[in-house]
Amino acid sequence: MKLFIKLALFAICGLGISYAFAISTPYWFKPKAEAHVDVTDAALIRQGAYLARAGDCIACHTAPGGKPFAGGLGMQTPMGTIYSTNITPDAQTGIGGYSYGDFERAVRKGIRPDGTHLYPAMPYVSYAVVKDEDIKALYAYFMSSVEGVRQDNQPTTMPWPLSMRWPLAWWQLIFAQPRDFAATTTDPQLVRGAYLVEGLAHCGACHTPRGIAFQETALADGPNSRFLSGSVLEGWYAKNLRDEDTGLSTWTVDEIVDFLKTGRNAKTAAFGSMSDVVEHSTQYLAADDLTAIATYLKSLNARDGRSPTWQPKEDLTTAALKAGDFSAPGAMSYVEHCATCHRMDGKGAPRIYPALAGNSMVFADDPSSLIQVTLAGGRMPRTPHDTMAFTMPGFAHLTNREVAAMLNFIRNGWGNHGSEITEADISRMRHEIARKPKHYVPGEQE
């Protein structure tokens, strides 16, 4: 009994020390002197507007049907739903009362003016490398050009004690240390591309694998080659962006630029979260910045020194389908539900219906995106460059067996070769889709 009491007291003391440390950390990051920012400087505001596009702020901080930057977008996590916050300059419910120092600490360090810590759904780990002049431009833009919206922030659905924020201080101490951008080359184009990819564009937030504590396992390119090597978030597999079979090995710089600018190219089309990125962010970037990003991505080596070795098998599928041979498992389902758009040869129609033959998303090691877009459907981004935002219907009405057979046919047709998808995989994705959060838009839930 005495041992139990000692252990309990030790645990309580440990928690007390941890809590005291956590609530004191915000004061470690306060600047020595508040920087002055002229929020009326027109050039600075224009720069901030461009950088806000590069950071895709509007996509996360705007709910479907909601006011720009007013928050309310629900983001699914294993512990519950996190809602994005109001970042309009409204003084009561937004960031209108933030000084520049408050703004800088929130964006780069994940700490609010009141000392509470932000969940890492906000990519402050990436924004840590954004330069002072760019943070100042963003501050000027949000304070002077964004319309203030009176809208309260929504609490998370995380149960206690997971909803407590003070343990995030320890998470930030371990995984979100203050850092500066470190260029690894003198090539100005590669430096610019790396700065955008690692920083404002926060590509790693989706495309880099996460660890057990939901931390990104790499924040920049390095010996472990984990950076941008592909990851799953909200049931979508964010593509491997490195130089390998399931990555960008067969993409040219121009094809990457085309994809980021329009949401489609000769190989594939954007869907899911990437459709939002193109629609709200990358289509607005300058040609030089898009080329810098694409050039940097093409400079990334394959993981663990792997070389791109994927070669298509002999295409026996096209001839069989055109001859009316639908005997292969899943072939009839493909003809009934997919062939009208994607064609008997699996090549689709350029810039309209994505090709399935040779599409790395189709035969990716992780088929999550393929399964989800088949069940739930998808929509291409709308841009001035391709104004038709084609929509793919969902096929959730099919049985798990039918979906699995159809997708296995696609993953191994026209020269593709991918691992088997099981009925259990389809069932798990149905559950994932069913638990996706609802967004908060005032008036709709009231």
C-alpha positions in Angstrom: 0.0 0.0 0.0 2.8 2.4 0.9 4.5 1.6 -2.5 1.3 2.4 -4.3 1.0 5.7 -2.5 4.6 6.6 -3.3 4.0 5.7 -7.0 0.8 7.7 -7.1 2.5 10.8 -5.5 5.4 10.4 -7.9 3.0 10.3 -10.9 1.1 13.3 -9.6 4.4 15.2 -9.1 5.5 14.2 -12.6 2.3 15.4 -14.1 2.5 18.7 -12.2 6.1 19.3 -13.4 5.0 18.5 -17.0 2.1 20.8 -16.8 4.2 23.6 -15.3 6.7 23.1 -18.1 4.0 23.1 -20.7 2.3 26.3 -19.7 5.7 28.1 -19.4 6.9 27.3 -22.9 5.0 30.0 -24.7 7.0 32.6 -22.9 10.3 31.1 -24.2 9.3 32.0 -27.7 8.3 35.6 -27.2 10.4 38.1 -29.3 12.7 40.5 -27.5 11.1 43.4 -29.4 7.8 43.7 -31.3 8.6 44.2 -35.0 6.8 47.0 -36.8 4.8 46.1 -39.9 3.1 48.7 -42.1 -0.2 46.9 -42.8 -1.2 49.7 -45.3 1.8 49.1 -47.6 0.1 48.1 -50.9 3.2 46.2 -52.2 3.5 44.3 -49.0 -0.2 43.4 -49.1 0.1 42.2 -52.7 3.0 40.0 -51.7 1.0 38.7 -48.7 -1.9 37.8 -50.9 0.3 35.8 -53.2 2.0 34.0 -50.3 -1.4 33.2 -48.8 -2.2 31.5 -52.1 1.1 29.6 -52.0 0.3 28.5 -48.4 -3.2 27.4 -49.4 -4.6 29.1 -46.3 -8.1 29.5 -47.7 -8.5 25.7 -48.4 -8.3 24.7 -44.8 -9.7 27.8 -43.2 -12.9 27.9 -45.3 -15.7 25.4 -44.9 -17.7 24.4 -48.0 -20.4 27.1 -48.3 -18.7 29.2 -45.6 -17.1 32.7 -45.6 -13.5 32.9 -46.7 -11.0 32.3 -43.9 -13.8 32.0 -41.3 -12.9 28.4 -40.4 -15.2 25.6 -39.7 -13.6 22.9 -42.0 -13.7 19.6 -40.2 -10.4 17.6 -40.3 -10.5 13.9 -39.4 -7.9 12.5 -37.0 -7.7 9.2 -35.3 -8.8 10.9 -32.0 -11.7 13.0 -33.3 -12.5 16.0 -35.5 -10.5 19.2 -35.4 -12.2 22.3 -36.9 -10.1 25.0 -38.6 -10.2 28.4 -36.9 -11.4 31.8 -37.9 -8.3 33.7 -39.3 -10.2 36.8 -40.5 -9.3 40.1 -38.8 -12.5 40.1 -36.7 -11.5 41.3 -33.3 -13.8 39.1 -31.3 -13.7 35.7 -33.0 -10.8 36.0 -35.4 -7.2 37.3 -35.3 -8.0 41.0 -35.4 -6.4 41.6 -32.0 -3.2 39.8 -32.9 0.0 41.9 -32.9 2.7 40.9 -35.5 4.5 39.0 -32.7 1.3 37.1 -31.9 0.8 36.3 -35.6 4.3 35.1 -36.1 4.3 32.8 -33.0 1.0 31.2 -34.2 2.2 30.7 -37.7 5.8 29.5 -37.1 5.6 28.1 -33.6 2.0 27.0 -33.1 1.3 29.1 -30.0 -1.7 31.4 -29.6 -1.5 34.8 -27.8 -3.0 33.2 -24.7 -0.3 30.6 -24.5 -2.4 27.6 -25.7 -0.8 25.3 -28.3 -2.1 24.6 -31.7 -2.7 21.1 -33.0 -0.3 20.1 -35.6 -3.1 19.9 -38.1 -1.9 23.5 -38.6 1.4 23.0 -40.5 3.4 25.3 -38.3 6.2 22.7 -38.5 6.6 23.6 -42.2 5.9 27.3 -41.7 8.8 27.5 -39.2 11.2 28.0 -42.2 9.2 30.9 -43.7 11.3 34.0 -43.8 10.6 37.1 -41.7 9.7 39.3 -44.7 7.2 36.7 -45.9 5.5 36.4 -42.5 5.3 40.2 -42.4 3.7 40.3 -45.8 1.1 37.7 -44.7 0.3 39.7 -41.6 -0.3 42.8 -43.7 -2.5 40.9 -46.1 -4.7 39.3 -43.4 -5.0 42.5 -41.4 -5.8 44.8 -44.2 -7.2 42.9 -47.2 -9.2 40.0 -45.7 -12.8 40.8 -44.7 -13.5 40.3 -41.0 -16.2 37.7 -40.3 -17.9 37.3 -36.9 -17.9 33.5 -36.4 -17.1 31.6 -33.3 -14.6 28.7 -33.5 -15.9 25.2 -33.1 -14.4 23.0 -30.4 -12.9 19.6 -31.3 -14.8 16.4 -30.8 -11.8 14.8 -29.1 -12.8 13.3 -25.8 -11.0 14.3 -22.6 -8.1 13.9 -21.8 -7.1 13.9 -25.5 -8.6 17.3 -25.9 -6.2 18.9 -23.4 -3.7 21.1 -25.2 -0.9 21.4 -22.7 0.7 18.1 -23.6 1.3 19.6 -27.1 4.1 21.6 -25.5 6.1 18.4 -25.2 5.1 17.4 -28.7 6.4 20.8 -30.0 9.6 20.5 -27.9 10.4 17.1 -29.5 9.0 17.5 -33.1 8.6 21.3 -33.8 11.8 23.0 -32.7 12.4 26.5 -34.2 14.5 26.2 -37.3 15.5 28.2 -40.4 15.5 27.2 -44.0 18.8 25.5 -44.9 19.6 25.5 -48.6 21.7 22.5 -49.7 22.6 23.9 -53.1 23.6 27.2 -54.7 21.3 26.7 -57.7 18.8 29.6 -57.2 16.0 27.6 -58.9 16.5 24.6 -56.7 16.8 26.8 -53.6 13.5 28.6 -54.4 11.8 25.3 -55.1 13.0 23.7 -51.9 11.9 26.9 -49.9 8.4 26.7 -51.3 8.0 22.9 -50.9 9.4 22.7 -47.4 7.8 26.0 -46.2 4.6 27.7 -47.4 3.4 25.0 -49.7 3.9 22.5 -46.8 3.9 19.6 -49.2 5.3 17.3 -46.5 2.2 17.8 -44.4 0.4 15.3 -46.7 3.2 13.6 -48.7 5.6 12.7 -45.9 4.9 9.6 -43.7 3.8 10.3 -40.1 5.2 8.6 -37.0 3.4 7.2 -34.1 3.0 10.7 -32.5 1.6 12.1 -35.8 4.9 13.8 -36.5 6.3 14.1 -40.0 9.2 11.6 -40.2 11.3 14.1 -42.2 11.0 17.9 -42.7 13.5 18.2 -45.6 15.4 15.9 -47.9 18.0 13.9 -46.2 19.7 10.5 -46.0 16.6 8.6 -44.9 14.7 9.7 -48.1 11.4 9.7 -46.2 10.6 13.3 -47.1 7.7 13.3 -49.6 7.8 9.5 -50.0 4.0 9.2 -49.7 1.5 9.0 -46.8 -2.2 8.4 -46.1 -4.4 11.1 -44.6 -8.2 11.0 -44.3 -8.2 7.9 -46.4 -6.3 9.4 -49.4 -2.9 8.3 -50.3 -0.8 11.4 -51.0 1.5 10.3 -53.8 5.2 9.6 -53.4 6.9 12.6 -55.0 10.4 11.1 -55.3 12.1 9.6 -58.3 10.7 6.1 -58.3 8.0 3.9 -59.9 5.2 5.0 -57.7 6.5 8.6 -57.7 7.5 11.0 -60.3 10.1 9.0 -62.2 8.2 9.1 -65.5 7.0 12.7 -65.1 8.9 15.6 -66.8 9.2 19.0 -65.3 6.7 20.4 -67.8 4.2 17.6 -66.8 4.5 18.5 -63.1 4.0 22.2 -63.9 1.0 21.4 -66.1 -0.5 19.3 -63.3 0.0 22.0 -60.6 -1.3 24.7 -62.9 -4.4 22.9 -64.3 -5.0 19.9 -62.1 -4.4 17.5 -65.0 -1.8 16.3 -67.5 -1.4 13.5 -70.0 -0.8 11.0 -67.2 -3.5 11.7 -64.6 -5.8 14.3 -63.0 -6.1 15.7 -59.5 -8.8 14.5 -57.1 -9.5 14.5 -53.4 -7.5 16.9 -51.3 -5.1 17.6 -54.2 -8.0 19.0 -56.2 -8.5 21.7 -53.5 -4.7 22.4 -53.6 -4.8 23.1 -57.3 -8.1 25.0 -57.2 -7.2 27.3 -54.3 -3.4 27.5 -54.5 -1.0 26.2 -57.2 -3.0 27.4 -60.2 -2.3 31.0 -59.0 1.5 30.6 -58.6 3.9 32.3 -61.0 5.4 30.2 -63.8 8.9 30.6 -62.3 7.7 29.3 -59.0 5.9 26.3 -60.5 9.0 25.5 -62.5 11.2 25.8 -59.4 8.9 23.5 -57.5 8.9 20.9 -60.3 12.6 21.1 -60.8 13.2 20.6 -57.1 10.9 17.6 -57.0 12.7 16.0 -59.9 15.9 16.4 -58.0 14.8 14.1 -55.2 16.4 10.6 -55.3 14.4 7.4 -54.8 14.1 6.1 -51.3 17.0 4.0 -50.1 18.8 4.3 -53.4 16.1 2.5 -55.3 16.1 3.0 -59.0 12.9 3.3 -61.2 12.6 -0.3 -62.6 8.9 -0.5 -63.3 8.1 -1.8 -66.7 4.6 -2.4 -68.1 3.6 -6.0 -68.8 2.4 -7.0 -72.2 -1.1 -5.5 -72.8 -3.5 -8.3 -73.3 -6.4 -6.5 -71.9 -7.3 -4.1 -74.8 -7.6 -6.9 -77.4 -9.7 -9.1 -75.1 -12.2 -6.3 -74.3 -12.5 -5.2 -77.9 -13.1 -8.8 -78.9 -16.0 -9.0 -76.4 -14.1 -11.3 -74.0 -15.2 -10.2 -70.5 -14.4 -13.5 -68.7 -11.6 -12.1 -66.5 -12.8 -11.4 -62.9 -13.9 -7.7 -62.8 -13.9 -7.2 -66.5 -17.7 -7.1 -66.9 -17.9 -4.6 -64.1 -15.3 -2.4 -65.7 -17.1 -2.4 -69.0 -20.4 -1.6 -67.4 -19.2 1.2 -65.1 -15.8 2.5 -66.3 -15.2 1.9 -70.0 -17.4 4.6 -71.3 -15.0 7.2 -69.9 -11.7 5.4 -69.5 -12.1 3.4 -72.8 -11.4 -0.2 -73.6 -7.7 0.5 -73.9 -7.6 2.2 -70.5 -6.2 5.4 -72.0 -9.2 7.6 -71.3 -9.3 10.9 -73.1 -6.5 13.5 -72.7 -7.3 16.2 -70.1 -10.9 14.9 -69.8 -10.9 11.3 -68.5 -7.6 10.2 -66.8 -5.8 7.2 -68.2 -5.7 4.1 -66.1 -3.0 2.4 -68.1 0.4 3.3 -66.6 -1.2 5.6 -64.0 1.0 5.2 -60.8 -2.0 6.0 -58.6 -3.7 2.9 -60.0 -0.9 0.5 -59.2 0.5 2.3 -56.1 1.6 0.1 -53.2 -1.1 1.7 -51.1 -4.4 1.6 -53.0 -6.3 3.8 -50.6 -6.9 6.6 -53.1 -8.1 4.2 -55.8 -10.6 2.6 -53.5 -11.9 5.9 -52.1 -12.4 7.6 -55.4 -14.2 4.5 -56.7 -16.6 4.4 -53.7 -17.1 8.1 -53.2 -16.3 9.6 -56.6 -14.2 12.7 -57.2 -14.0 16.0 -59.0 -11.3 17.7 -61.0 -10.4 21.2 -60.0 -11.9 24.1 -61.9 -9.3 26.6 -63.3 -9.3 29.1 -66.2 -7.0 26.8 -68.1 -9.5 23.9 -68.1 -12.9 25.3 -67.1 -14.7 21.9 -67.2 -14.4 20.4 -63.8 -15.3 16.8 -64.7 -16.9 14.7 -62.0 -16.6 11.0 -61.4 -19.6 9.3 -59.8 -19.1 7.0 -56.8 -19.9 3.3 -57.0 -20.7 2.6 -53.3 -23.8 0.7 -54.4 -21.6 -2.1 -55.7 -20.8 -4.9 -53.3 -17.3 -5.2 -51.7 -16.7 -8.3 -53.9 -17.6 -6.4 -57.1 -15.5 -3.4 -56.2 -12.5 -5.5 -55.3 -12.7 -7.5 -58.5 -13.1 -4.5 -60.7 -10.2 -2.7 -59.1 -7.9 -5.7 -59.3 -8.8 -5.9 -63.0 -7.8 -2.3 -63.4 -4.6 -2.6 -61.3 -3.4 -5.5 -63.5 -4.8 -4.5 -66.9 -3.1 -2.8 -69.9 0.3 -3.7 -68.6 -0.3 -2.5 -65.0 0.8 -4.8 -62.2 -0.4 -4.0 -58.6 -1.0 -6.0 -55.5 -4.3 -7.6 -54.7 -7.1 -5.6 -53.1 -9.4 -7.6 -50.8 -13.0 -7.3 -49.8 -11.8 -6.3 -46.3 -9.9 -3.4 -47.9 -13.1 -2.1 -49.4 -15.0 -2.6 -46.2 -12.4 -0.6 -44.2 -12.6 2.3 -46.7 -16.4 2.4 -46.4 -16.0 2.8 -42.7 -13.3 5.5 -43.2 -15.7 7.4 -45.6 -18.6 7.1 -43.2 -16.7 8.7 -40.3 -15.6 11.7 -42.3 -16.5 14.9 -40.3 -19.2 17.3 -41.1 -18.1 20.9 -41.6 -19.4 23.9 -39.6 -21.3 26.6 -41.5 -23.4 28.9 -39.4 -27.1 28.5 -40.2 -26.8 25.0 -41.5 -26.4 23.3 -38.2 -28.6 25.7 -36.2 
